[in-house]
């Protein structure tokens, strides 16, 4: 058995504009943006590029060859695929480590700095560590040898196997073992590119689904309390503003995703062998589009939910401010009244120790009253009222009850 090539890759939304910027950077032209030239040059030097080309085949893409025998393809839609030939002197995991180290510590570092200006990546996504699919391409391996390879991948679970006369694919969790029977190298590489795009596309949608759940749950936890202390209103209102910012950023990313599928689908369907490969693996573009539509619908709901929370807490903040002004007015009135009373009880104001003590007492009374009212305001509980949300719950309960009644009638008719 011979392991020929090992692949890893990733995808993040790009266009041909960014591809041109990457190409200019890779060929030593720097950047037209306000980036530090020294950092750009150091990043480029670390990439160790020995060959660079700009090509077109369905999509525009760049090919790179490095000094340590790593080949890279960067496509205009943001797909990046790295490949290395199996080194006979090293283990499979050592070659995988060489690829991942180069990708994470050198390549990603350079590209991230190149695009460090502009709309930020939401922090909820920036902190997520990507698990790459590792593609191991073998030549004419036996079933026993393929199974042994799967065992070498620690804690690896076998999902499914599919094959024909040209190739066999054994898919695990993070590993894909591909057995090449007839040296269909170009077809297998196209399949790997498409599979990386598919997994990354699905992975991003799953992250957005989880972020929706987290944000919705955090808002729900506060709403379920029914009341909230004045001191906590500003704190939570700030959090809601942060959620809104994250949602707007991700909303833009989701809308961008819809533009990439038709191009990928069109290119794949014009390649009869590739579409056969994808069909055997059980992949359908329609399923991916349906999932994206579901995420878009779900995200719109999340956006509206956060906007309703913003309005709710804006009203509570206004209520707290109004009560604070009223409290301040009371303190001022008490202090002014005490001062006037002191003036009317004396024939003429004189400077004396008793007068200074009297003024000090008035100031302390005013300060103490203000502090007391602020403390009361901070601990005052405000009712959380979200009429639309409550109505939706009641509507869902009624709808559920009606559905249950209809189901009972249907069962009686069938009986």
Secondary structure, 3 states (H helix, E strand, C coil): CEEEEEEEEEECCCCHHHHHHHHHHHCCCCCCCCCCHHHHHHHHHHHCEEEEEEEECCCEEEEEEECCCEEEEEECCCEEEEEEECCCCCCHHHHHHHHHHHHHHHHHHHHHHHCCCCCCCCHHHHCCCCCCCEEEEEECCCHHHHHHHHHHCCCCCCCEEEECCCEEEEECCCEEEEEECCCCHHHHHHHHHHHHHHHHHHHHHHHHHHHHHHHHHHHHHHHCCCEEEHHHHHHHHHHHHHHHHHHHHHHHHHHHHHHHHHHHHHHHHCCHHHHHHHHHCCCCHHHHHHHHHHHHHHHHHHHHHHHHHHHHHHHHHHHHHHHHHHHHHHHHHHHHHHHHHHHHCCCCCCCCHHHHHHHHHHHHHHHHHHHHHHHHHHHCEEECCCHHHHHHHHHHHHHHHHHHHHHHHHHHHHC
